[in-house]
Amino acid sequence: MYPDNESAIYRRFPKVPLDRRTYAFVLDFVTIWFVSSFFRGILQGLIFIICWLTLRVILVEKNQGQSLGSWAFDIKVIDVQFSKIPGLIELAKREGILGVVALLAMIGLRISFRNGLSMLLLTMPLLVDCGIVLGDQELNQAFHDRIAGTIVVPANRGFSLDLRLKRLQFIIKCKIRSFRDRDKYRDD
């Protein structure tokens, strides 16, 4: 089904869990949405696309394949054919598709439940684009990854935000448990 050189690449790089990819995307999306929320109308959409391309194309090309969200969750994007950071053209293809569907999703989420059907129709392209990952067990590629010839792989550099939050959650649970145990012994 896939050429031999591609299967060798996928065996060499482990898959990135879907939740980490989702968290990285959401961090980038919310950051760009926040910046563009200071504007209204068509200007908001234009600022969203400009910020999207800046954060997800130019920064990724200059920052070893990582955007802000990718850096926070230790993942990066690489070119399938050359096993290196994609060039500007590949990144522009990838993020052009993802940026347009993210812009539609932003408009749909802004509409919210005032018009539920419009919200559903505007967020559906993003869900379909990213949902293709669920059906691709071997390659773990979304639609925009397939078009651009890229894959998302774990990175050695980053902030490991998901691991830090899990550790913080564990510490908080232990503290709460110790307070409960201490209070239980006081009542006896």
ROPA-798721 format. One record per residue: residue number from 1; x negated, y negated, z negated of N, C-alpha, C, O in turn. Coordinates in nm, 3 decimals. Atoms other than C-alpha are relative to their C-alpha. Layout:
[rec NUM; [X; Y; Z]; [X; Y; Z]; [X; Y; Z]; [X; Y; Z]]
...
***
This chain:
[rec 1; [-0.081; 0.119; 0.000]; [0.000; 0.000; 0.000]; [-0.086; -0.126; 0.000]; [-0.056; -0.222; 0.071]]
[rec 2; [0.089; 0.115; 0.007]; [-0.282; -0.242; -0.085]; [-0.138; 0.041; 0.049]; [-0.178; 0.157; 0.032]]
[rec 3; [0.134; -0.034; -0.044]; [-0.628; -0.259; 0.068]; [-0.088; 0.043; -0.117]; [-0.064; 0.005; -0.232]]
[rec 4; [0.087; -0.053; 0.105]; [-0.906; -0.083; -0.124]; [-0.074; -0.107; -0.077]; [-0.093; -0.094; -0.198]]
[rec 5; [0.074; 0.104; 0.072]; [-1.097; -0.401; -0.205]; [0.090; -0.071; -0.101]; [0.041; -0.114; -0.206]]
[rec 6; [-0.090; 0.060; 0.097]; [-0.786; -0.545; -0.375]; [0.021; 0.091; -0.119]; [0.023; 0.044; -0.233]]
[rec 7; [-0.020; -0.088; 0.114]; [-0.729; -0.234; -0.585]; [-0.123; 0.003; -0.089]; [-0.111; 0.020; -0.210]]
[rec 8; [0.122; 0.005; 0.082]; [-1.092; -0.251; -0.699]; [0.001; -0.124; -0.088]; [-0.043; -0.118; -0.203]]
[rec 9; [-0.007; 0.123; 0.079]; [-1.034; -0.609; -0.814]; [0.095; 0.019; -0.117]; [0.065; -0.022; -0.229]]
[rec 10; [-0.099; -0.016; 0.105]; [-0.725; -0.513; -1.010]; [-0.045; 0.100; -0.105]; [-0.005; 0.089; -0.221]]
[rec 11; [0.052; -0.093; 0.101]; [-0.903; -0.224; -1.179]; [-0.107; -0.067; -0.084]; [-0.124; -0.034; -0.202]]
[rec 12; [0.108; 0.065; 0.071]; [-1.191; -0.451; -1.274]; [0.052; -0.102; -0.102]; [-0.006; -0.117; -0.210]]
[rec 13; [-0.055; 0.101; 0.090]; [-0.976; -0.724; -1.432]; [0.124; 0.054; -0.069]; [0.216; 0.102; -0.002]]
[rec 14; [-0.120; -0.046; 0.069]; [-0.727; -0.630; -1.702]; [0.117; -0.096; 0.025]; [0.097; -0.213; 0.058]]
[rec 15; [-0.119; 0.082; -0.019]; [-0.371; -0.756; -1.676]; [0.017; -0.095; -0.118]; [-0.023; -0.067; -0.231]]
[rec 16; [-0.034; 0.096; 0.104]; [-0.260; -1.061; -1.867]; [0.144; 0.030; -0.043]; [0.231; 0.043; 0.042]]
[rec 17; [-0.137; -0.024; 0.045]; [0.046; -0.996; -2.085]; [0.094; -0.111; 0.049]; [0.057; -0.228; 0.056]]
[rec 18; [-0.098; 0.094; -0.054]; [0.358; -1.161; -1.950]; [0.032; -0.113; -0.097]; [0.056; -0.226; -0.054]]
[rec 19; [-0.031; 0.106; 0.096]; [0.421; -1.351; -2.272]; [-0.107; -0.109; 0.000]; [-0.074; -0.227; -0.014]]
[rec 20; [0.106; 0.102; -0.005]; [0.081; -1.526; -2.251]; [0.013; -0.086; 0.125]; [-0.007; -0.207; 0.119]]
[rec 21; [-0.022; 0.077; -0.123]; [0.150; -1.627; -1.890]; [0.117; -0.095; -0.017]; [0.112; -0.210; 0.027]]
[rec 22; [-0.118; 0.082; 0.021]; [0.490; -1.756; -1.993]; [-0.032; -0.117; -0.092]; [0.007; -0.231; -0.064]]
[rec 23; [0.035; 0.107; 0.094]; [0.353; -1.955; -2.288]; [-0.087; -0.105; 0.068]; [-0.068; -0.225; 0.047]]
[rec 24; [0.087; 0.094; -0.070]; [0.083; -2.111; -2.069]; [0.081; -0.085; 0.097]; [0.061; -0.207; 0.104]]
[rec 25; [-0.085; 0.075; -0.093]; [0.339; -2.209; -1.805]; [0.087; -0.100; -0.075]; [0.099; -0.216; -0.036]]
[rec 26; [-0.090; 0.087; 0.077]; [0.578; -2.351; -2.066]; [-0.077; -0.119; -0.057]; [-0.026; -0.231; -0.058]]
[rec 27; [0.080; 0.111; 0.054]; [0.299; -2.558; -2.225]; [-0.029; -0.103; 0.109]; [-0.013; -0.223; 0.086]]
[rec 28; [0.024; 0.092; -0.111]; [0.205; -2.708; -1.887]; [0.129; -0.071; 0.041]; [0.130; -0.192; 0.061]]
[rec 29; [-0.129; 0.054; -0.043]; [0.571; -2.758; -1.792]; [0.049; -0.108; -0.096]; [0.089; -0.216; -0.054]]
[rec 30; [-0.049; 0.096; 0.101]; [0.666; -2.931; -2.118]; [-0.089; -0.124; -0.005]; [-0.040; -0.235; -0.021]]
[rec 31; [0.092; 0.115; 0.000]; [0.354; -3.151; -2.109]; [0.030; -0.093; 0.117]; [0.038; -0.215; 0.100]]
[rec 32; [-0.026; 0.082; -0.119]; [0.427; -3.268; -1.755]; [0.140; -0.060; -0.007]; [0.160; -0.175; 0.034]]
[rec 33; [-0.136; 0.052; 0.014]; [0.799; -3.305; -1.827]; [0.000; -0.119; -0.098]; [0.068; -0.218; -0.075]]
[rec 34; [0.008; 0.110; 0.098]; [0.715; -3.522; -2.131]; [-0.056; -0.127; 0.065]; [-0.002; -0.235; 0.045]]
[rec 35; [0.060; 0.117; -0.066]; [0.492; -3.751; -1.924]; [0.098; -0.062; 0.099]; [0.112; -0.184; 0.105]]
[rec 36; [-0.092; 0.053; -0.101]; [0.750; -3.782; -1.646]; [0.131; -0.050; -0.061]; [0.206; -0.120; 0.006]]
[rec 37; [-0.127; 0.042; 0.062]; [1.036; -3.839; -1.893]; [0.004; -0.150; -0.030]; [0.111; -0.203; -0.061]]
[rec 38; [0.001; 0.144; 0.021]; [0.927; -4.202; -1.935]; [0.052; -0.075; 0.121]; [0.068; -0.197; 0.116]]
[rec 39; [-0.050; 0.060; -0.123]; [1.057; -4.266; -1.582]; [0.138; 0.056; 0.030]; [0.177; 0.158; -0.028]]
[rec 40; [-0.135; -0.043; -0.037]; [1.403; -4.230; -1.427]; [0.012; 0.011; 0.152]; [-0.061; -0.053; 0.228]]
[rec 41; [-0.035; -0.011; -0.142]; [1.546; -4.125; -1.093]; [-0.107; 0.069; 0.083]; [-0.173; 0.162; 0.038]]
[rec 42; [0.095; -0.059; -0.094]; [1.330; -4.045; -0.794]; [-0.143; -0.018; -0.049]; [-0.229; 0.067; -0.024]]
[rec 43; [0.134; 0.025; 0.054]; [1.027; -4.198; -0.967]; [-0.039; 0.109; -0.099]; [-0.156; 0.148; -0.104]]
[rec 44; [0.029; -0.107; 0.093]; [1.054; -3.932; -1.237]; [-0.044; 0.126; 0.074]; [-0.141; 0.190; 0.034]]
[rec 45; [0.038; -0.117; -0.080]; [1.041; -3.654; -0.976]; [-0.136; -0.018; 0.064]; [-0.216; 0.075; 0.068]]
[rec 46; [0.131; 0.028; -0.062]; [0.747; -3.820; -0.801]; [-0.113; 0.010; -0.102]; [-0.217; 0.068; -0.074]]
[rec 47; [0.101; -0.009; 0.107]; [0.555; -3.858; -1.128]; [-0.019; 0.144; -0.043]; [-0.131; 0.187; -0.068]]
[rec 48; [0.009; -0.141; 0.036]; [0.636; -3.496; -1.215]; [-0.089; 0.075; 0.099]; [-0.179; 0.148; 0.058]]
[rec 49; [0.079; -0.070; -0.102]; [0.492; -3.369; -0.885]; [-0.146; -0.045; -0.003]; [-0.236; 0.038; 0.009]]
[rec 50; [0.138; 0.050; 0.006]; [0.184; -3.593; -0.909]; [-0.073; 0.057; -0.122]; [-0.186; 0.103; -0.111]]
[rec 51; [0.061; -0.056; 0.121]; [0.115; -3.482; -1.266]; [-0.020; 0.151; 0.014]; [-0.121; 0.205; -0.030]]
[rec 52; [0.009; -0.145; -0.019]; [0.184; -3.119; -1.172]; [-0.122; 0.034; 0.085]; [-0.202; 0.121; 0.049]]
[rec 53; [0.113; -0.028; -0.089]; [-0.066; -3.125; -0.886]; [-0.132; -0.039; -0.065]; [-0.234; 0.026; -0.043]]
[rec 54; [0.123; 0.040; 0.068]; [-0.320; -3.310; -1.098]; [-0.040; 0.103; -0.104]; [-0.155; 0.147; -0.109]]
[rec 55; [0.030; -0.094; 0.108]; [-0.295; -3.072; -1.395]; [-0.024; 0.141; 0.052]; [-0.111; 0.211; 0.001]]
[rec 56; [0.002; -0.141; -0.041]; [-0.246; -2.749; -1.202]; [-0.081; 0.026; 0.126]; [-0.101; 0.142; 0.162]]
[rec 57; [0.086; -0.023; -0.117]; [-0.461; -2.804; -0.892]; [-0.137; -0.060; -0.024]; [-0.237; 0.012; -0.026]]
[rec 58; [0.131; 0.067; 0.014]; [-0.735; -3.061; -0.949]; [-0.071; 0.045; -0.128]; [-0.189; 0.079; -0.125]]
[rec 59; [0.061; -0.043; 0.127]; [-0.795; -2.973; -1.316]; [-0.042; 0.146; 0.005]; [-0.149; 0.182; -0.045]]
[rec 60; [0.032; -0.143; -0.008]; [-0.786; -2.599; -1.244]; [-0.124; 0.021; 0.085]; [-0.210; 0.102; 0.051]]
[rec 61; [0.117; -0.014; -0.087]; [-1.037; -2.638; -0.962]; [-0.127; -0.048; -0.069]; [-0.235; 0.009; -0.048]]
[rec 62; [0.117; 0.056; 0.070]; [-1.270; -2.844; -1.183]; [-0.028; 0.071; -0.132]; [-0.140; 0.063; -0.183]]
[rec 63; [0.013; -0.057; 0.134]; [-1.212; -2.647; -1.506]; [-0.004; 0.153; 0.002]; [0.061; 0.217; -0.081]]
[rec 64; [0.023; -0.144; -0.006]; [-1.311; -2.292; -1.408]; [0.128; 0.081; 0.006]; [0.137; 0.188; -0.056]]
[rec 65; [-0.122; -0.075; -0.022]; [-0.960; -2.185; -1.306]; [0.103; -0.012; -0.110]; [0.196; 0.069; -0.117]]
[rec 66; [-0.091; 0.012; 0.113]; [-0.780; -2.308; -1.617]; [0.067; -0.137; -0.005]; [0.001; -0.240; 0.008]]
[rec 67; [-0.074; 0.122; 0.030]; [-0.508; -2.566; -1.669]; [0.005; -0.014; -0.152]; [-0.057; 0.065; -0.224]]
[rec 68; [-0.011; 0.018; 0.145]; [-0.420; -2.697; -2.015]; [0.062; 0.123; -0.065]; [0.010; 0.173; -0.165]]
[rec 69; [-0.066; -0.118; 0.056]; [-0.182; -2.409; -2.081]; [-0.084; 0.126; 0.013]; [-0.089; 0.207; -0.080]]
[rec 70; [0.086; -0.117; -0.020]; [-0.418; -2.151; -1.935]; [-0.117; -0.001; -0.097]; [-0.156; 0.104; -0.149]]
[rec 71; [0.110; 0.010; 0.096]; [-0.701; -2.279; -2.153]; [0.049; 0.033; -0.140]; [-0.019; 0.101; -0.216]]
[rec 72; [-0.053; -0.023; 0.134]; [-0.479; -2.272; -2.461]; [0.026; 0.148; -0.027]; [0.022; 0.193; -0.142]]
[rec 73; [-0.033; -0.141; 0.019]; [-0.391; -1.906; -2.400]; [-0.099; 0.095; 0.067]; [-0.066; 0.210; 0.093]]
[rec 74; [0.111; -0.084; -0.048]; [-0.721; -1.774; -2.258]; [0.030; 0.075; 0.129]; [0.004; 0.195; 0.138]]
[rec 75; [-0.020; -0.063; -0.130]; [-0.617; -1.703; -1.900]; [-0.053; -0.092; 0.109]; [-0.069; -0.212; 0.087]]
[rec 76; [0.042; 0.082; -0.113]; [-0.737; -1.822; -1.562]; [0.049; 0.064; 0.129]; [0.087; 0.181; 0.131]]
[rec 77; [-0.044; -0.047; -0.130]; [-0.645; -1.789; -1.198]; [-0.123; 0.020; 0.089]; [-0.214; -0.063; 0.090]]
[rec 78; [0.111; -0.025; -0.092]; [-0.881; -1.633; -0.944]; [0.055; 0.040; 0.136]; [0.169; 0.084; 0.149]]
[rec 79; [-0.033; -0.039; -0.137]; [-0.876; -1.571; -0.571]; [-0.022; 0.150; 0.015]; [-0.126; 0.202; -0.025]]
[rec 80; [0.009; -0.146; -0.015]; [-0.809; -1.206; -0.485]; [-0.113; 0.039; 0.095]; [-0.188; 0.133; 0.067]]
[rec 81; [0.094; -0.040; -0.104]; [-1.027; -1.198; -0.177]; [-0.146; -0.016; -0.044]; [-0.229; 0.070; -0.015]]
[rec 82; [0.140; 0.028; 0.034]; [-1.343; -1.349; -0.325]; [-0.033; 0.019; -0.148]; [-0.149; 0.005; -0.186]]
[rec 83; [0.019; -0.018; 0.145]; [-1.298; -1.281; -0.701]; [-0.066; -0.120; -0.065]; [-0.154; -0.105; -0.151]]
[rec 84; [0.052; 0.123; 0.060]; [-1.374; -1.642; -0.785]; [0.114; -0.101; -0.009]; [0.227; -0.073; 0.031]]
[rec 85; [-0.099; 0.105; 0.015]; [-1.192; -1.965; -0.862]; [0.051; -0.039; 0.138]; [-0.030; -0.062; 0.228]]
[rec 86; [-0.053; 0.036; -0.131]; [-0.957; -2.048; -0.573]; [-0.037; -0.142; 0.039]; [-0.061; -0.227; -0.047]]
[rec 87; [0.027; 0.134; -0.051]; [-1.024; -2.348; -0.354]; [0.124; -0.087; -0.011]; [0.230; -0.042; -0.053]]
[rec 88; [-0.110; 0.094; 0.009]; [-0.805; -2.654; -0.336]; [0.118; 0.041; 0.087]; [0.233; 0.019; 0.048]]
[rec 89; [-0.109; -0.038; -0.090]; [-0.603; -2.518; -0.043]; [0.083; 0.112; -0.062]; [0.206; 0.106; -0.061]]
[rec 90; [-0.073; -0.110; 0.063]; [-0.513; -2.193; -0.221]; [0.077; -0.048; -0.122]; [0.192; -0.010; -0.143]]
[rec 91; [-0.068; 0.054; 0.118]; [-0.433; -2.379; -0.541]; [0.117; -0.090; 0.039]; [0.221; -0.088; -0.026]]
[rec 92; [-0.109; 0.087; -0.046]; [-0.224; -2.634; -0.350]; [0.117; 0.082; 0.051]; [0.232; 0.046; 0.028]]
[rec 93; [-0.109; -0.089; -0.044]; [-0.025; -2.353; -0.186]; [0.072; 0.058; -0.121]; [0.195; 0.054; -0.130]]
[rec 94; [-0.056; -0.065; 0.120]; [0.025; -2.177; -0.519]; [0.082; -0.099; -0.081]; [0.198; -0.072; -0.114]]
[rec 95; [-0.066; 0.097; 0.088]; [0.114; -2.485; -0.718]; [0.102; -0.085; 0.073]; [0.189; -0.143; 0.009]]
[rec 96; [-0.104; 0.068; -0.076]; [0.312; -2.648; -0.437]; [0.132; 0.074; -0.014]; [0.236; 0.013; -0.040]]
[rec 97; [-0.121; -0.082; 0.016]; [0.560; -2.361; -0.451]; [0.049; -0.009; -0.145]; [0.166; -0.036; -0.169]]
[rec 98; [-0.038; 0.000; 0.141]; [0.558; -2.346; -0.830]; [0.044; -0.138; -0.047]; [0.135; -0.149; -0.129]]
[rec 99; [-0.037; 0.137; 0.038]; [0.575; -2.727; -0.863]; [0.139; -0.038; 0.045]; [0.213; -0.103; -0.029]]
[rec 100; [-0.134; 0.032; -0.051]; [0.886; -2.756; -0.645]; [0.106; 0.073; -0.082]; [0.206; 0.013; -0.119]]
[rec 101; [-0.101; -0.073; 0.079]; [1.072; -2.481; -0.833]; [0.002; -0.049; -0.145]; [0.107; -0.047; -0.209]]
[rec 102; [0.003; 0.057; 0.136]; [0.955; -2.631; -1.166]; [0.073; -0.134; -0.003]; [0.142; -0.165; -0.101]]
[rec 103; [-0.072; 0.127; -0.008]; [1.087; -2.972; -1.055]; [0.151; 0.025; 0.005]; [0.228; -0.044; -0.062]]
[rec 104; [-0.142; -0.035; -0.004]; [1.423; -2.813; -0.968]; [0.048; 0.046; -0.137]; [0.158; 0.011; -0.181]]
[rec 105; [-0.037; -0.047; 0.135]; [1.425; -2.641; -1.308]; [0.009; -0.117; -0.097]; [0.097; -0.120; -0.183]]
[rec 106; [-0.005; 0.117; 0.087]; [1.348; -2.973; -1.480]; [0.130; -0.077; 0.023]; [0.194; -0.120; -0.073]]
[rec 107; [-0.126; 0.069; -0.030]; [1.642; -3.136; -1.302]; [0.117; 0.079; -0.056]; [0.209; 0.022; -0.114]]
[rec 108; [-0.107; -0.084; 0.053]; [1.862; -2.841; -1.393]; [0.008; -0.005; -0.151]; [0.118; -0.010; -0.206]]
[rec 109; [0.000; 0.005; 0.147]; [1.758; -2.849; -1.758]; [0.043; -0.138; -0.050]; [0.102; -0.150; -0.157]]
[rec 110; [-0.042; 0.135; 0.039]; [1.814; -3.224; -1.769]; [0.152; -0.012; 0.013]; [0.217; -0.080; -0.068]]
[rec 111; [-0.146; -0.002; -0.015]; [2.169; -3.168; -1.640]; [0.062; 0.071; -0.120]; [0.168; 0.033; -0.169]]
[rec 112; [-0.040; -0.080; 0.116]; [2.202; -2.913; -1.920]; [0.135; 0.063; 0.021]; [0.168; 0.105; 0.132]]
[rec 113; [-0.127; -0.071; -0.006]; [2.542; -2.773; -1.997]; [0.116; -0.089; 0.043]; [0.230; -0.044; 0.045]]
[rec 114; [-0.107; 0.085; -0.053]; [2.737; -3.073; -1.865]; [0.055; 0.061; 0.128]; [0.175; 0.052; 0.156]]
[rec 115; [-0.041; -0.068; -0.122]; [2.744; -2.883; -1.538]; [-0.079; 0.130; 0.005]; [-0.186; 0.136; 0.066]]
[rec 116; [0.071; -0.126; 0.017]; [2.646; -2.525; -1.614]; [-0.036; 0.068; 0.130]; [-0.143; 0.129; 0.141]]
[rec 117; [0.028; -0.064; -0.129]; [2.669; -2.401; -1.255]; [-0.119; -0.066; 0.069]; [-0.204; 0.004; 0.124]]
[rec 118; [0.114; 0.070; -0.060]; [2.430; -2.669; -1.129]; [-0.130; 0.034; -0.073]; [-0.234; 0.054; -0.010]]
[rec 119; [0.118; -0.036; 0.077]; [2.190; -2.593; -1.411]; [-0.048; 0.140; 0.038]; [-0.167; 0.162; 0.057]]
[rec 120; [0.034; -0.137; -0.038]; [2.200; -2.223; -1.323]; [-0.061; 0.005; 0.140]; [-0.162; 0.073; 0.162]]
[rec 121; [0.050; 0.000; -0.138]; [2.150; -2.287; -0.951]; [-0.137; -0.066; 0.012]; [-0.220; -0.022; 0.092]]
[rec 122; [0.128; 0.070; -0.009]; [1.861; -2.527; -1.008]; [-0.113; 0.074; -0.073]; [-0.230; 0.060; -0.035]]
[rec 123; [0.104; -0.075; 0.070]; [1.675; -2.301; -1.253]; [-0.024; 0.138; 0.062]; [-0.126; 0.201; 0.035]]
[rec 124; [0.011; -0.134; -0.059]; [1.732; -1.983; -1.050]; [-0.126; 0.019; 0.085]; [-0.188; 0.125; 0.075]]
[rec 125; [0.123; -0.023; -0.078]; [1.440; -2.038; -0.802]; [-0.123; 0.027; -0.088]; [-0.207; 0.109; -0.054]]
[rec 126; [0.112; -0.024; 0.092]; [1.195; -2.056; -1.095]; [0.008; 0.139; -0.060]; [-0.092; 0.210; -0.070]]
[rec 127; [-0.018; -0.133; 0.059]; [1.341; -1.745; -1.253]; [-0.031; 0.110; 0.102]; [-0.092; 0.211; 0.066]]
[rec 128; [0.028; -0.100; -0.104]; [1.322; -1.553; -0.923]; [-0.149; 0.004; 0.030]; [-0.209; 0.111; 0.039]]
[rec 129; [0.143; 0.007; -0.032]; [0.969; -1.675; -0.844]; [-0.084; 0.069; -0.107]; [-0.170; 0.151; -0.075]]
[rec 130; [0.078; -0.059; 0.109]; [0.832; -1.579; -1.183]; [0.049; 0.139; -0.038]; [-0.028; 0.218; -0.094]]
[rec 131; [-0.054; -0.130; 0.033]; [1.060; -1.279; -1.226]; [-0.055; 0.113; 0.085]; [-0.044; 0.230; 0.048]]
[rec 132; [0.060; -0.102; -0.086]; [0.887; -1.097; -0.941]; [-0.113; 0.072; -0.073]; [-0.145; 0.187; -0.040]]
[rec 133; [0.106; -0.063; 0.080]; [0.607; -1.026; -1.190]; [0.053; 0.126; -0.069]; [-0.020; 0.224; -0.081]]
[rec 134; [-0.057; -0.115; 0.070]; [0.840; -0.788; -1.372]; [0.007; 0.124; 0.089]; [-0.005; 0.236; 0.040]]
[rec 135; [-0.007; -0.113; -0.091]; [0.874; -0.571; -1.063]; [-0.133; 0.044; 0.055]; [-0.141; 0.147; 0.123]]
[rec 136; [0.132; -0.030; -0.054]; [0.504; -0.571; -0.980]; [-0.089; 0.050; -0.113]; [-0.168; -0.026; -0.170]]
[rec 137; [0.075; -0.056; 0.112]; [0.352; -0.337; -1.238]; [-0.149; 0.011; 0.028]; [-0.230; -0.005; -0.064]]
[rec 138; [0.140; -0.020; -0.031]; [0.025; -0.280; -1.055]; [-0.078; -0.130; 0.013]; [-0.187; -0.143; -0.043]]
[rec 139; [0.075; 0.121; -0.029]; [-0.072; -0.628; -0.940]; [0.031; -0.116; -0.093]; [-0.051; -0.206; -0.111]]
[rec 140; [-0.038; 0.106; 0.093]; [0.117; -0.849; -1.185]; [-0.002; -0.138; 0.066]; [-0.045; -0.235; 0.006]]
[rec 141; [-0.002; 0.126; -0.074]; [0.165; -1.120; -0.920]; [0.142; -0.053; 0.012]; [0.236; 0.023; 0.037]]
[rec 142; [-0.126; 0.067; -0.027]; [0.448; -1.370; -0.899]; [0.003; -0.034; 0.150]; [-0.095; -0.013; 0.221]]
[rec 143; [-0.013; 0.034; -0.142]; [0.576; -1.491; -0.561]; [-0.105; -0.101; 0.042]; [-0.167; -0.085; 0.147]]
[rec 144; [0.098; 0.103; -0.036]; [0.352; -1.799; -0.564]; [-0.142; 0.058; 0.000]; [-0.227; 0.010; 0.076]]
[rec 145; [0.131; -0.066; -0.001]; [0.051; -1.575; -0.646]; [-0.019; 0.079; 0.130]; [-0.128; 0.077; 0.188]]
[rec 146; [0.010; -0.078; -0.124]; [0.126; -1.350; -0.349]; [-0.025; -0.088; 0.120]; [-0.108; -0.055; 0.205]]
[rec 147; [0.017; 0.090; -0.114]; [0.155; -1.640; -0.107]; [-0.140; -0.058; 0.003]; [-0.200; -0.068; 0.110]]
[rec 148; [0.132; 0.064; 0.006]; [-0.170; -1.800; -0.224]; [-0.114; 0.101; -0.008]; [-0.229; 0.062; 0.007]]
[rec 149; [0.106; -0.100; 0.012]; [-0.361; -1.472; -0.268]; [-0.078; -0.014; -0.129]; [-0.201; -0.002; -0.129]]
[rec 150; [0.066; 0.018; 0.129]; [-0.435; -1.528; -0.636]; [0.055; 0.099; -0.101]; [0.162; 0.157; -0.083]]
[rec 151; [-0.047; -0.078; 0.114]; [-0.409; -1.333; -0.959]; [-0.037; -0.076; -0.127]; [-0.126; -0.161; -0.127]]
[rec 152; [0.028; 0.059; 0.131]; [-0.405; -1.435; -1.324]; [-0.070; 0.106; -0.083]; [-0.021; 0.218; -0.097]]
[rec 153; [0.082; -0.094; 0.076]; [-0.673; -1.271; -1.538]; [-0.037; -0.062; -0.134]; [-0.031; -0.184; -0.151]]
[rec 154; [0.047; 0.054; 0.128]; [-0.795; -1.303; -1.897]; [-0.129; -0.079; 0.018]; [-0.210; -0.048; 0.105]]
[rec 155; [0.121; 0.082; -0.005]; [-1.063; -1.564; -1.956]; [-0.077; 0.015; -0.130]; [-0.019; 0.042; -0.235]]
[rec 156; [0.084; -0.006; 0.120]; [-1.354; -1.561; -2.198]; [0.002; -0.131; -0.077]; [-0.032; -0.133; -0.195]]
[rec 157; [-0.001; 0.130; 0.066]; [-1.313; -1.929; -2.275]; [0.143; -0.047; -0.016]; [0.228; -0.024; 0.069]]
[rec 158; [-0.132; 0.052; 0.027]; [-1.014; -2.094; -2.429]; [0.020; -0.021; -0.149]; [-0.073; -0.005; -0.228]]
[rec 159; [-0.033; 0.034; 0.138]; [-0.840; -2.183; -2.752]; [0.063; 0.116; -0.075]; [0.064; 0.113; -0.198]]
[rec 160; [-0.066; -0.116; 0.060]; [-0.659; -1.851; -2.819]; [0.116; -0.044; -0.090]; [0.128; 0.003; -0.203]]
[rec 161; [-0.109; 0.055; 0.078]; [-0.351; -2.038; -2.937]; [0.096; 0.107; -0.048]; [0.143; 0.101; -0.162]]
[rec 162; [-0.092; -0.106; 0.040]; [-0.132; -1.728; -2.941]; [-0.056; 0.081; -0.116]; [0.018; 0.117; -0.208]]
[rec 163; [0.061; -0.076; 0.109]; [-0.378; -1.541; -3.164]; [-0.007; -0.082; -0.128]; [0.012; -0.029; -0.238]]
[rec 164; [0.005; 0.087; 0.118]; [-0.417; -1.838; -3.396]; [0.139; -0.014; -0.064]; [0.151; -0.015; -0.187]]
[rec 165; [-0.136; 0.010; 0.054]; [-0.039; -1.871; -3.430]; [0.042; 0.130; -0.067]; [0.111; 0.127; -0.170]]
[rec 166; [-0.031; -0.129; 0.062]; [-0.005; -1.498; -3.504]; [-0.070; 0.011; -0.135]; [-0.011; 0.059; -0.232]]
[rec 167; [0.074; -0.004; 0.125]; [-0.275; -1.526; -3.771]; [0.065; -0.093; -0.104]; [0.077; -0.056; -0.221]]
[rec 168; [-0.066; 0.092; 0.090]; [-0.103; -1.831; -3.921]; [0.133; 0.057; -0.051]; [0.166; 0.043; -0.168]]
[rec 169; [-0.126; -0.064; 0.040]; [0.230; -1.645; -3.923]; [-0.026; 0.110; -0.103]; [0.049; 0.124; -0.200]]
[rec 170; [0.035; -0.106; 0.095]; [0.064; -1.351; -4.102]; [-0.036; -0.059; -0.136]; [0.007; -0.008; -0.239]]
[rec 171; [0.040; 0.064; 0.126]; [-0.090; -1.581; -4.364]; [0.122; -0.054; -0.073]; [0.134; -0.039; -0.194]]
[rec 172; [-0.121; 0.055; 0.062]; [0.244; -1.753; -4.425]; [0.086; 0.111; -0.058]; [0.138; 0.098; -0.169]]
[rec 173; [-0.078; -0.114; 0.052]; [0.422; -1.418; -4.461]; [-0.062; 0.054; -0.128]; [0.010; 0.085; -0.223]]
[rec 174; [0.067; -0.050; 0.121]; [0.161; -1.303; -4.713]; [0.020; -0.095; -0.117]; [0.044; -0.050; -0.229]]
[rec 175; [-0.021; 0.098; 0.107]; [0.194; -1.626; -4.914]; [0.143; 0.008; -0.053]; [0.165; 0.005; -0.174]]
[rec 176; [-0.140; -0.009; 0.042]; [0.573; -1.600; -4.919]; [0.022; 0.128; -0.080]; [0.091; 0.126; -0.182]]
[rec 177; [-0.013; -0.128; 0.071]; [0.552; -1.235; -5.024]; [-0.062; -0.009; -0.138]; [-0.006; 0.043; -0.235]]
[rec 178; [0.064; 0.010; 0.132]; [0.309; -1.318; -5.304]; [0.081; -0.089; -0.094]; [0.088; -0.060; -0.213]]
[rec 179; [-0.086; 0.084; 0.084]; [0.539; -1.599; -5.431]; [0.122; 0.078; -0.046]; [0.164; 0.065; -0.162]]
[rec 180; [-0.117; -0.079; 0.036]; [0.837; -1.362; -5.425]; [-0.038; 0.104; -0.107]; [0.035; 0.123; -0.205]]
[rec 181; [0.044; -0.100; 0.097]; [0.642; -1.093; -5.610]; [-0.029; -0.065; -0.135]; [0.006; -0.009; -0.239]]
[rec 182; [0.031; 0.070; 0.123]; [0.521; -1.345; -5.868]; [0.128; -0.040; -0.072]; [0.137; -0.025; -0.194]]
[rec 183; [-0.127; 0.039; 0.060]; [0.875; -1.474; -5.925]; [0.077; 0.121; -0.051]; [0.147; 0.112; -0.151]]
[rec 184; [-0.068; -0.121; 0.042]; [1.008; -1.118; -5.952]; [-0.055; 0.047; -0.134]; [0.022; 0.091; -0.220]]
[rec 185; [0.060; -0.042; 0.126]; [0.762; -1.038; -6.233]; [0.032; -0.097; -0.114]; [0.035; -0.056; -0.230]]
[rec 186; [-0.036; 0.097; 0.103]; [0.854; -1.358; -6.418]; [0.139; 0.030; -0.055]; [0.164; 0.011; -0.174]]
[rec 187; [-0.138; -0.028; 0.044]; [1.221; -1.253; -6.431]; [0.004; 0.123; -0.089]; [0.096; 0.136; -0.169]]
[rec 188; [-0.001; -0.123; 0.081]; [1.129; -0.917; -6.590]; [-0.045; -0.026; -0.137]; [-0.050; 0.066; -0.219]]
***
